Amino acid sequence: MFAKVFTASISGYEALPVTVEADKTFGLPSFDLVGLPDASVSESRQRIRMVLNNSGCKPIKGHIVVNLAPADLRKEGSGFDLPILTALLAADEQISSTLIDGYLFVGELGLNGEIKHTKAILPIALMALQLGYKGLVLPKANSKEALVVPGLEVVSFEYIFDLIEAFSGVKPIIPDKPLPEAATEIHNDKNLVDMCTIKGQSAARRAIEIAAAGGHNIILSGPPGSGKTLLAKALPTIMPPLEFTEALEVTRIYSVKGLLKAGSGLIMNRPFRDPHHTISDVALIGGGKTPAPGEVSLAHNGVLFLDELTEFKKSVIEVLREPITSGTVSISRAASTCSFPSRFLLVAAMNPCPCGFLTDPSHECICSAGQIQKYKSKISGPLLDRIDLHISVPRLSPEELVAKPNGESSSSIRQRVIKARAKQKNRNTHFPLMLNAHIPNKLLNDYCELDNDAKTVLLNAARKFSLSARGYDKIIRIARTIADLNEDENIKLPHIAEALQYRTADLFSS
């Protein structure tokens, strides 16, 4: 008898529909699996044989052929176990072909019949809703992940025997109830710090606030121990929680990467990623034989912190140019091309020279001019031009070291950031989640109106500092954020003057 079951395959960030066709005929026992399966899918034949033996199912006898359509799409991953077994059971009339019709099945099987946690469920759930499937059948451990998609019927099982009882008509098919607490957070082990614990550094604290409010990339330069890493780790604590659409994108990336734990739902806090400087370009940007998201995509809608920027290989950090500009990563292979979102806030930290004391008045720099020049060349001009805020972080004075921290708390600063972002959302009616740092050039004049004094000062600065077109526009965007924090409608002279400080600082001068 012939039967078919719907499932899906992951290609990069997207899920593609796949039909599992099973046919059983009389003949010598055999099991042929066709349709361009990879090794993990081909191995499902052995897993399914053991599941049938260990879960109390009747053995399926005869010649079996399973086809995964479309045949020219490569099928990858262990999520095909459940749909293949379901199609076989329907072909053997152990479950009803009528009851399974319209459902999309996905899940990995254990040899004891357990339906195990499977990655990349969220993009499949979104596809199922978009294409109008009746519902999604999946492992119990993935239920909360699928339930974050509103309007989708989710049916989950822990063991294959429970599924057989439901789809054979012995027991009713009971959809999972939407869970009000179907949201979780990434519990970062990055030791994020509250802003109130940071001593001194009032100028850097102000720059961090501007970066969080407008989504501006920032680079911190200063002697060892001046507080650059602490400032970077405090940044996520002043950023607002993710909105639903942002959270859905972040959760989807982590689902594809397989970083969602069993029982996890929607990720609501902003990611904070700080890869080590030995990272490869593929691990940072994404890719591989089977294209997967890299660190820039795992930091989407959050923070990507590159500590000791000059210690990264130049070829690695140079690949950041495109995602910084476009907010996406496109990975091309011979068979296909896939894209991953990568709209992150870049925070980079570095020393001003190899010994670290070039800008420190209390320590003598021992580096030669050649060493400093070689050190500076590790970061290209085009990359620095793409970083909005250039901040020098001086060493703390002895008085500041012994004094107690007396700065504002992260919760207090976060309220100002939320207000500033609300102004951006109200202003950017066509793109409500677009931050000032990402305003397109064609809309810059509409959203960033300068008064006459501000225009004059900016024009003079452009001449004096030979600003590039990108640098000129970035100063306007930074000033727009400063005006939003000050609750001003138009950009005025003080806003431009402050913005210029963050773009014209020489990070390598003493």
C-alpha positions in Angstrom: 0.0 0.0 0.0 1.1 3.5 -0.8 1.3 6.3 1.8 2.8 9.8 2.1 3.7 12.1 5.0 4.8 15.7 4.9 8.0 16.9 6.5 10.7 19.6 5.9 14.4 20.0 5.3 16.5 22.9 6.5 18.5 24.9 4.0 20.5 27.6 5.8 18.0 29.8 7.7 14.9 28.5 5.8 12.8 25.3 5.9 11.7 23.7 2.6 8.8 21.3 2.3 9.5 17.6 1.7 7.1 14.7 1.0 8.0 11.2 2.3 6.4 8.6 0.0 6.4 5.0 1.2 5.3 1.9 -0.7 5.2 -1.7 0.5 4.8 -4.6 -1.9 5.1 -8.4 -1.6 8.6 -9.8 -2.1 11.9 -10.4 -0.4 12.4 -8.2 2.7 14.3 -5.1 1.8 14.3 -1.4 2.6 15.3 1.1 -0.1 15.6 4.8 0.8 16.0 7.2 -2.2 15.7 10.9 -2.8 19.2 12.2 -2.1 19.5 11.4 1.6 22.8 12.3 3.4 24.5 9.8 5.8 22.4 10.7 8.8 19.1 10.2 6.9 20.3 6.9 5.3 21.1 5.6 8.8 17.4 6.1 9.8 16.8 2.6 8.2 18.7 0.9 11.0 17.1 3.1 13.7 13.6 2.4 12.4 14.2 -1.4 12.4 15.2 -1.3 16.0 12.3 1.0 16.9 9.8 -1.4 15.4 11.4 -4.3 17.4 11.5 -2.4 20.7 8.3 -0.4 20.7 5.8 -3.2 20.4 4.9 -2.4 16.7 4.1 -5.2 14.3 7.0 -5.9 12.0 6.7 -4.5 8.5 7.3 -7.3 6.0 7.9 -7.2 2.3 9.7 -5.0 -0.1 9.8 -1.3 1.1 10.7 1.7 -0.9 10.8 5.2 0.7 11.2 8.2 -1.6 12.0 11.7 -0.3 10.6 14.3 -2.7 11.8 16.5 -4.4 14.5 14.1 -5.4 17.0 16.8 -6.4 17.0 18.5 -2.9 19.6 17.0 -0.5 18.0 15.8 2.7 20.1 16.3 5.9 19.6 15.7 9.6 18.0 13.2 11.9 14.6 14.9 11.9 13.5 12.6 9.1 13.3 9.5 11.4 9.7 10.2 12.5 8.1 11.1 9.2 9.8 8.0 7.5 8.5 5.7 10.2 5.0 7.3 10.1 4.8 6.8 6.4 5.8 3.1 6.8 3.2 2.6 9.5 0.6 4.2 7.3 1.6 2.0 4.3 1.3 -1.1 6.5 -2.1 0.2 7.7 -1.0 0.3 11.4 -2.1 3.9 11.5 -4.8 5.8 9.5 -3.7 7.6 6.3 -6.7 9.9 6.8 -5.8 11.0 10.3 -2.2 11.9 9.3 -3.2 13.8 6.2 -2.4 17.5 6.5 0.0 17.2 9.4 3.7 17.9 9.1 6.0 15.4 11.0 9.5 15.9 12.3 11.6 14.3 14.9 14.6 12.0 15.7 14.0 8.5 17.1 15.8 6.6 19.8 16.2 2.8 19.6 13.7 2.4 22.4 10.9 4.3 20.6 11.6 7.6 22.2 10.9 10.7 20.1 14.0 12.8 20.9 14.7 16.5 20.9 15.5 17.7 17.4 17.1 21.0 16.2 15.7 23.5 13.7 12.1 23.1 14.8 11.1 26.8 14.8 11.8 27.5 11.1 9.8 24.3 10.3 6.9 25.5 12.5 6.9 28.9 10.7 6.9 27.2 7.3 4.1 24.9 8.4 1.9 27.9 9.4 2.8 29.8 6.2 2.0 26.9 3.9 -1.3 26.1 5.7 -0.6 22.7 7.1 -3.1 21.3 9.5 -0.6 21.1 12.3 2.9 20.0 13.4 3.7 16.7 15.0 7.0 16.6 16.9 8.9 15.5 20.0 7.5 16.5 23.4 10.8 18.2 24.2 10.3 20.6 21.3 6.7 21.5 22.1 7.4 25.0 23.7 9.7 25.9 20.8 6.9 25.3 18.2 4.2 26.9 20.4 5.9 30.3 20.1 4.4 30.4 16.6 0.9 31.9 17.1 -2.0 30.1 15.4 -0.2 26.8 14.7 -1.6 23.5 16.0 1.1 21.5 17.8 0.8 17.8 18.7 3.7 16.4 20.6 4.6 12.9 21.7 7.3 11.4 23.9 7.2 7.8 22.5 6.3 6.4 19.2 3.7 4.1 20.8 1.7 7.2 21.9 1.7 8.5 18.4 0.5 5.2 17.0 -2.4 5.1 19.4 -3.4 8.6 18.5 -3.2 8.3 14.7 -4.8 4.8 14.6 -7.9 6.1 16.3 -7.4 4.3 19.6 -7.0 7.6 21.5 -8.0 11.1 20.4 -5.4 13.5 18.9 -5.0 16.2 21.6 -3.1 19.4 20.5 -0.8 20.9 23.0 -2.2 23.9 24.9 -0.5 27.3 24.3 1.7 28.0 27.3 1.7 31.6 28.7 5.2 31.0 30.0 6.5 29.6 26.7 9.4 32.1 26.8 12.8 31.6 28.1 16.1 33.5 28.2 19.6 32.6 27.3 21.4 32.3 30.7 24.7 33.9 29.7 27.7 32.8 31.7 29.5 35.9 30.6 29.5 37.7 34.0 27.6 40.7 32.7 28.0 43.6 35.0 25.8 46.5 36.2 26.9 50.0 35.1 26.8 51.2 38.7 29.8 48.9 39.5 32.1 50.7 37.0 34.4 53.3 38.5 35.0 56.6 36.7 35.0 56.6 32.9 32.1 59.1 32.6 32.9 59.8 28.9 33.0 56.1 28.0 29.8 55.4 29.9 28.1 58.2 27.9 29.3 56.6 24.7 28.0 53.2 25.7 24.6 54.7 26.4 24.5 56.3 23.0 25.6 53.0 21.4 22.8 51.2 23.1 20.2 53.8 22.2 20.9 54.1 18.5 22.5 50.7 17.7 25.9 52.3 17.0 29.1 50.2 16.7 31.8 51.2 19.2 35.5 50.7 19.6 37.2 51.2 23.0 40.9 51.8 23.1 43.0 52.3 26.2 45.8 50.9 28.4 45.5 47.4 30.1 43.1 47.4 33.0 41.3 50.7 32.2 37.9 49.0 32.1 37.2 48.3 28.4 36.0 44.8 29.0 33.8 45.8 31.9 32.2 48.5 29.8 31.5 46.0 27.0 29.9 43.5 29.4 27.7 46.2 30.9 26.3 47.2 27.5 23.7 44.4 27.3 22.3 45.3 30.7 21.2 48.7 29.5 19.6 47.4 26.3 15.8 46.9 26.2 14.3 43.3 26.0 13.7 41.9 22.5 10.4 42.7 20.8 8.4 39.6 19.6 9.6 39.8 16.0 13.2 40.3 17.1 12.9 37.4 19.6 11.5 35.2 16.9 14.5 35.9 14.6 17.0 35.2 17.4 15.3 32.0 18.5 15.1 30.8 14.9 18.9 31.2 14.5 19.6 29.4 17.7 17.2 26.7 16.7 19.0 26.2 13.4 22.3 26.1 15.1 21.1 23.5 17.6 21.7 25.7 20.6 18.2 25.6 22.0 17.9 23.2 24.9 15.0 20.7 25.3 12.0 22.5 26.7 13.1 25.9 25.6 10.8 28.5 24.1 11.2 32.0 22.9 14.5 33.8 23.7 13.7 37.2 25.2 17.0 38.6 26.2 19.5 40.0 23.8 22.4 37.7 22.8 26.0 38.6 24.0 28.7 36.8 22.0 32.4 37.2 22.7 34.4 34.8 20.6 38.1 34.2 21.3 40.6 35.9 19.0 41.7 32.5 17.6 38.3 32.1 15.9 38.4 31.3 12.1 36.6 33.4 9.5 34.1 30.6 8.9 33.2 30.3 12.6 32.8 34.1 12.8 30.8 34.7 9.6 29.2 31.3 9.1 29.4 28.7 6.4 30.9 25.2 6.3 30.0 22.2 4.1 26.4 22.5 5.3 26.1 26.3 5.7 25.4 27.2 9.4 25.1 30.6 11.2 28.3 32.0 12.6 29.0 34.3 15.6 27.8 37.4 13.7 24.4 35.7 13.2 24.3 34.3 16.8 24.7 38.0 17.9 21.8 39.1 15.8 19.7 41.8 17.6 22.4 41.7 20.4 26.0 42.4 21.0 29.1 41.0 19.4 32.2 41.7 21.6 35.6 41.4 20.1 38.1 41.8 22.9 41.8 42.4 21.9 40.7 43.3 18.4 44.3 43.5 17.1 45.0 39.9 18.1 42.4 38.6 15.6 43.7 37.6 12.2 43.3 40.4 9.8 41.6 38.2 7.3 39.0 37.3 10.0 38.0 40.8 11.1 37.9 42.1 7.5 35.0 39.8 6.8 32.9 41.9 9.2 32.7 44.7 6.6 29.7 43.3 4.7 27.5 42.2 7.7 28.2 45.6 9.4 26.9 47.4 6.4 24.1 45.2 5.2 22.9 43.4 8.3 23.0 40.0 6.5 25.4 37.3 5.6 25.1 35.6 2.2 26.9 32.3 1.9 27.2 30.8 -1.6 28.0 27.2 -2.4 28.0 25.4 -5.8 24.6 23.9 -5.1 22.8 26.8 -3.3 23.0 30.2 -1.7 21.6 31.0 1.7 21.4 34.1 3.9 21.5 34.6 7.6 20.5 37.8 9.4 23.4 39.6 11.3 22.2 42.9 12.5 24.4 43.1 15.6 26.0 45.9 17.7 29.7 45.5 17.5 31.8 46.4 20.5 35.6 46.1 19.9 38.3 46.6 22.5 42.0 47.1 21.9 45.3 48.5 23.4 46.7 51.6 21.6 50.1 49.9 21.0 51.8 46.5 21.5 52.9 47.3 25.0 49.6 49.0 25.8 50.9 52.3 27.3 51.0 54.7 24.3 48.2 56.8 25.6 49.0 56.4 29.3 50.7 59.5 30.8 51.9 57.6 33.8 53.7 54.8 32.0 56.3 55.1 29.3 55.6 53.4 26.0 58.5 51.1 24.9 57.3 50.5 21.4 59.2 51.8 18.4 57.5 53.8 15.7 57.7 50.8 13.3 56.1 48.5 15.9 53.3 51.0 16.4 52.8 51.4 12.7 52.7 47.7 12.2 50.2 47.4 15.1 47.9 50.1 13.6 47.9 48.3 10.2 46.2 45.3 11.7 42.9 47.2 11.5 42.2 48.6 8.1 40.8 52.1 7.5 37.6 50.9 5.8 36.8 48.7 8.9 37.4 51.6 11.3 35.3 53.9 9.1 32.4 51.4 9.6 32.6 51.7 13.4 30.5 54.7 14.6 32.0 55.6 18.0 35.8 55.8 18.6 36.4 56.0 22.3 39.7 56.4 24.3 39.4 54.8 27.7 42.1 56.3 30.0 43.6 54.5 33.0 41.9 55.2 36.3 43.6 57.6 38.7 44.6 56.3 42.2 41.8 58.4 43.7 39.2 56.7 41.3 40.6 53.3 42.1 40.1 53.6 45.9 36.8 55.4 45.6 33.5 53.6 45.6 31.6 53.4 42.3 29.0 56.1 42.2 27.6 55.9 38.7 24.0 55.3 37.6 22.6 51.8 37.6 21.9 49.9 34.4 18.2 49.9 35.1 18.2 53.7 35.3 20.1 54.1 32.1 18.0 51.5 30.4 14.9 53.7 30.9 16.5 56.5 28.9 17.5 54.0 26.2 14.0 52.7 26.0 12.6 56.2 25.6 15.1 57.0 22.9 14.2 53.9 21.0 10.5 54.6 21.4 11.1 58.0 19.6 12.9 56.2 16.8 10.1 53.7 16.5 7.5 56.5 16.3 9.5 58.4 13.8 10.3 55.4 11.5 6.7 54.5 10.9 7.5 52.3 7.8 10.4 50.5 9.6 9.4 50.6 13.3 12.4 48.4 14.4 15.0 50.5 12.5 17.5 52.2 14.8 19.3 55.5 14.0 22.5 53.7 13.1 20.7 51.9 10.2 18.8 54.8 8.7 19.2 54.4 4.9 20.9 57.3 3.1 17.8 58.2 1.2 15.9 58.8 4.4 18.7 60.6 6.3 17.4 64.1 5.4 13.8 63.2 6.3 14.7 61.8 9.8 17.8 64.0 10.7 17.0 67.7 10.3 19.9 69.9 11.3 19.7 73.6 12.3 21.9 76.1 10.6 24.6 76.3 13.3 24.9 72.5 13.3 25.2 72.4 9.5 28.0 75.0 9.6 30.0 73.2 12.3 29.6 69.8 10.5 30.7 71.3 7.2 33.9 72.8 8.8 34.7 69.5 10.6 34.3 67.6 7.3 36.9 69.9 5.7 39.3 69.8 8.7 39.2 66.1 9.3 38.7 65.0 5.7 35.7 63.0 6.6 34.5 60.3 4.2 31.0 60.3 3.0 30.3 57.3 5.3 31.9 59.2 8.3 29.9 62.3 7.5 26.6 60.4 7.5 27.5 58.5 10.7 28.1 61.8 12.6 24.6 62.8 11.6 23.2 59.5 12.8 25.1 59.7 16.1 23.8 63.3 16.6 20.3 62.0 15.9 20.6 59.5 18.8 22.0 62.2 21.1 19.1 64.4 20.3 16.7 61.5 21.0 18.3 60.9 24.4 17.9 64.6 25.1 14.3 64.4 23.9 14.9 67.1 21.2 13.1 66.9 17.9 15.8 68.5 15.7 19.6 68.1 15.7 21.3 71.1 17.2 24.8 72.4 17.6 25.5 70.6 21.0 24.4 67.3 19.5 26.7 67.7 16.5 29.6 68.9 18.7 29.3 65.8 20.9 29.0 63.5 17.9 32.2 64.9 16.4 34.1 64.0 19.5 33.3 60.3 19.0 34.4 60.3 15.3 37.5 62.4 15.3 39.4 60.8 18.3 42.8 59.4 17.4 42.9 56.1 19.2 46.7 55.8 18.7 47.8 59.2 19.9 49.3 60.1 23.2 
